[in-house]
Amino acid sequence: MFSYPVLLWFFPVLGLVVLIHLINMFRHRRVEWAALEFLLAGYRKSRMRILLQQFLLMFLRILTVAAVILMLAGPKLDGTLTGWFSGKPTHHIVLLDDSFSMNDRNSAQGGVPLFEDAVAVIRRIVDTATRRKSNDRLTLIRLSRAAAVEKGEEPDLAELLFHSEDLPIIRNSLESLHHSQSADKPEQLLTAAVELIRQSNTRLKPLVYFLSDFRRQHWENPAPILKNLEEIRQLGGMVRMIRITDKEHANLSIDHLELVDGIHAADIDLLLDAKITNHSREDVDNIPLVLLVDGQSQSVITIPKIKSGEQTVPPVRFPVRLNSSEPHRIEVQLQPDAIPDDNRRFLVADVPEALEVLIISSEKRVPATDSSAQYIRVALSPGGAKSGIRTRVEPPSFLAAQPLTPFHAIFLPDIPLLEPAAVKALEEYVTAGGGLALFPGAGTNLDFLRNELYKNGNGLFPALPIAETVLEPDFLSTTPDITVTAHPVFRLFGEGESPLLGSVKIERYIGVELPKQDELSKQNELPEQNKKTAPDKTENIVKTPSRVLAVLRNGAPLVLEREYGKGRTVTFLTTAAPVWNNWGRGNPGFVVVMLELAAWLSRRTSEAFPVFVAEPFSIRFDPALFERNIRILPPSGENIGNGLSLEAVLPNDADALAVFSRTDQSGFYEAVLKEHSGKDVRRLFAVNVDAKEGETILADVTVLSDILGSVNQSLESAAGFSSVTDFSGEQPLSEILLCAVIVMLMAETFLAGWILPPVNRQ
């Protein structure tokens, strides 16, 4: 087989070599001369030897010209001859992109998924390699397995022989292959191949096939890919980049699904936001979007139009009401399109019956009507309406005497003096993820704030209290006393000045000094002895800088937020009751802010992190209540019997931890925990696809060619892939022939100089 068989038509040139040689032999004129008769007699005796030398010289010249023609034609050897010349069998490493974009339908190939076209290319490779009588081996790595292979796990197929009992295994494995719902990461596939080549480079010659759809988004930063391609080449390997499709189809994806910030509780109206992206080059009109709650269709919204490459702005908003406090399965669905995997989005809404809010009052269990605690309590249950919040008023001694974990948020109005045990209980509560609202009052002790709550920046209070300060009235300016920033607590007011806040007058507030960033960094550095002992968990919590949420017209901060461990604090530097201000006296803005504040403080940090396919999710529980063995039930459709068994570990902290990593499919995963009493407790987890993978726009061929050309790599098409004429695993003889040409030229020069005597030139 030859790379350029057309050059074989130059073989008739070999006749010219013979002709020139014969002409050189018979071009002399015969001249009779007696003196030469003696020499002719000697010539007749050595004639046979001279003819043999001449024919040998002619044969060397013919072979040299033939070798040059063959070298340019690029001959290749297959079969066992390859092993004789190369010394090593070929290691066929197939890198298969099985991301869910490969579930796109290739209309040019009969409407089958692109993944099936890729598998067909692998079958062609196997068929050709099987016909080669060699010891070549096959390794197959799917994208969804690349990360595991990098960590040392076995590939899908590992160095299987084409001629042995391995061949049925190869063919059966190809029949059972199916696409995954993972997102494409080309560099991860190539990195796994590099590791394999390093391990087998001494005994196998690597030939890598990279099969993918080559979407534009994956080639916007090609540097990691090119680095891996160059590394494979330096390790002696070859790479064939094979593009499975050259067709694009319109595709929509659901990128985002979440409950709108607010009070999340059972039997109240909630709002759900969904974001839809049009990944195609054309606008799409009249898109129906279906909302399902616990498997039942609840509402349908039709989106008039989504422009090419854009996302729905604002998000599509659904009203939803959850009638119970158990976890609910919420799902949003799009109509079928090119890629079905990103047409569904899942969310678990685990809402309580009501948000439990603890209000600390230093007066008595039932606070006075004009106290800060009473104003907060009434604001959280305005007019007796169902707000989704259940308040409980307790004295300061309650903080150290009772567990605080049942409460979603704690309000501390007028900040009374607290015992050290109460302060520590609050710190542990916030560190574990709780939310705390602080409101100083006329009786607040500033020394207590500085020494017990601020603690040089290590406590719950967000800034160093300076003094009770008067905000002087400004009768000439129309600037409102309060200006807010963009934050969920003030989301209904907008950023900057608000009409609802325009009538609020602030008379007094606590002036504070915000810590500088470099000072805060020093405070977070524990002394060496504290790092070793660490008697108090709160000492090891890294505190973040305070964020100013609202300022007064003189520029002083009025509302501060600070993250503390896993939780947060929000501090109003004026009273909740209309003592230092008139906010709570008939202003609806006060009620709105208190409700939003309770909702924001009740939100747990863990709810903000989505889980994607191929990513793990964690299950924490109290080992005193539950057994360590957990059953995991993946989404419906997976045949796994009673589920997957998972055993939790016991880290240093009090909670047991189980990590489930086999999230190969999007949908709802159910974790079944068993109490020591035998009762089952179920927890739900939503796993979604990475919707960015749904972008169907292909990388431009010219751009791809330029990128790959920088590392002397070309791009092939799956439709034009031929494993018969273009099989790169065959051993080319060009280098061997080049060496032969050099040797024959040297031999021809030596033989010609030995046969033909030198000519004396005058």
Number of C-alpha atoms within 10 A of each C-alpha: 15 19 15 13 13 9 15 14 9 12 13 10 13 15 11 11 15 16 12 11 16 14 10 10 10 9 8 8 6 7 7 8 7 8 8 11 11 9 10 12 11 11 13 11 10 11 13 11 12 14 11 11 16 19 15 15 20 20 14 19 22 18 17 22 19 19 21 16 18 22 22 17 19 18 18 18 17 18 18 14 16 23 19 12 13 15 12 17 20 24 25 25 23 23 24 24 29 27 23 24 31 28 22 25 23 22 14 11 13 8 10 14 19 24 27 21 20 23 18 14 20 20 17 15 21 20 15 15 27 18 12 18 15 19 21 25 23 22 21 25 24 22 27 24 22 27 16 13 22 18 10 12 11 15 18 15 19 14 17 20 20 24 17 11 10 15 16 12 15 20 14 10 13 17 12 7 14 13 20 24 25 28 22 25 16 23 20 20 26 25 22 23 27 22 16 19 24 12 11 13 17 10 13 22 23 29 21 26 20 20 27 25 27 24 22 16 15 17 18 10 10 14 12 14 21 18 14 20 24 17 16 23 17 10 15 13 20 19 21 16 19 22 21 25 24 18 14 18 19 19 24 28 28 28 20 19 21 20 19 15 17 19 25 27 24 20 19 16 15 18 16 17 16 21 17 24 23 24 24 20 15 14 14 17 12 11 16 13 21 18 22 17 19 13 11 11 13 14 14 14 14 12 15 10 13 21 16 15 15 13 18 16 10 9 14 16 16 20 13 19 15 21 14 14 15 15 17 18 20 23 22 22 18 19 12 13 16 20 23 18 26 27 23 22 26 24 23 21 22 19 19 18 19 20 23 19 25 23 23 26 24 21 14 12 12 13 19 13 11 11 19 25 27 20 22 23 21 15 20 26 17 14 9 9 8 13 20 21 22 16 20 15 20 19 16 22 14 14 22 17 11 10 11 19 13 11 18 24 28 27 27 22 27 24 25 21 17 17 14 11 13 18 19 18 18 21 21 20 23 25 21 17 23 28 30 27 21 24 23 24 23 15 10 17 14 19 12 16 22 18 12 20 24 18 16 17 22 22 21 26 23 32 25 21 19 14 11 17 13 13 16 10 11 11 7 6 7 8 14 19 22 23 21 22 18 14 14 18 23 20 16 15 20 15 14 13 16 17 11 13 19 15 15 19 18 24 17 19 24 24 19 18 12 18 15 10 12 8 11 18 13 9 15 16 12 13 9 9 8 13 12 9 8 13 10 11 10 19 15 16 14 18 21 19 20 23 15 19 21 23 18 19 16 11 11 16 23 24 23 22 21 20 21 27 20 17 22 25 23 27 24 20 22 27 26 27 23 19 19 19 17 18 21 20 13 10 14 13 21 21 20 18 19 21 22 21 23 25 24 21 24 25 21 16 12 9 11 9 7 17 17 22 22 23 15 14 18 11 16 14 16 14 17 12 12 19 18 21 14 19 17 21 19 23 17 11 7 10 9 11 7 9 16 14 13 15 14 20 15 14 9 7 7 12 16 20 18 19 14 17 12 14 21 19 22 25 23 21 19 17 23 19 22 18 16 13 9 10 11 12 11 14 15 19 21 23 27 27 28 23 24 17 24 32 23 27 21 18 17 13 13 9 13 16 15 13 18 18 12 11 13 12 19 16 15 16 14 20 15 9 17 15 18 14 11 12 16 15 24 22 19 21 19 18 11 12 21 16 11 17 21 13 12 17 16 11 15 18 13 12 16 15 11 11 12 9 8 8 6 5 4 3
